[in-house]
Amino acid sequence: PGARMGDIAGEVLDMERKLRALQRRKATAFVQIRREIELLDNEDQHDILVAFFLARRPMHAIADAQHLSLSSVYRIRKDAIQNLRVLLAKDLKSQEK
């Protein structure tokens, strides 16, 4: 029984280390996403991406808060993501030079 408890304690410690590593990765990703969203000039696109990806609000709640139809919010989110792709691609090209 004592050896088994030691094994379990070791597994718990290992899982806690993995959890902390995942939490650090999540925090880093959050900062990166925030930084990339800040590149957007369009205020609606910016606000919708912040609400969706960072605040994790449902699309219908974003639509209500923005006084927009749900389909408009989906379209703006899609356009914003496409604009981010373009901005990030330009940024990568400029870094390669």
C-alpha positions, 0 to 999 in steps of 0.5 A, spaced: 500 500 500 505 504 501 509 504 494 502 505 491 501 511 495 508 513 492 506 512 485 499 516 486 503 522 489 508 522 483 502 521 478 499 527 481 505 531 482 506 530 474 499 532 472 500 538 476 507 540 473 503 539 466 497 543 468 502 549 470 505 548 463 498 548 460 496 554 464 503 558 461 501 556 454 494 558 455 497 565 458 502 566 452 497 564 447 492 569 450 497 575 450 499 573 443 491 573 440 490 580 444 496 583 440 494 580 434 487 583 435 490 590 436 492 590 429 485 591 426 483 598 424 476 596 424 473 597 431 467 592 430 472 587 428 476 588 434 470 588 439 467 582 436 474 578 436 475 581 443 468 579 446 469 572 442 476 569 443 478 573 449 472 574 453 469 568 451 462 570 450 457 567 445 455 570 439 448 571 440 450 575 446 455 579 442 450 581 437 445 583 442 451 588 446 453 590 439 446 591 437 447 587 430 444 581 427 447 574 429 448 573 421 452 580 421 456 578 427 458 572 424 460 576 418 464 581 421 468 575 425 469 572 419 472 578 415 476 580 421 479 573 421 481 574 414 484 581 415 488 578 421 491 573 416 493 578 411 496 583 416 500 577 419 502 574 413 505 581 411 508 582 418 511 575 417 514 577 410 517 584 413 520 579 418 523 575 413 527 581 409 
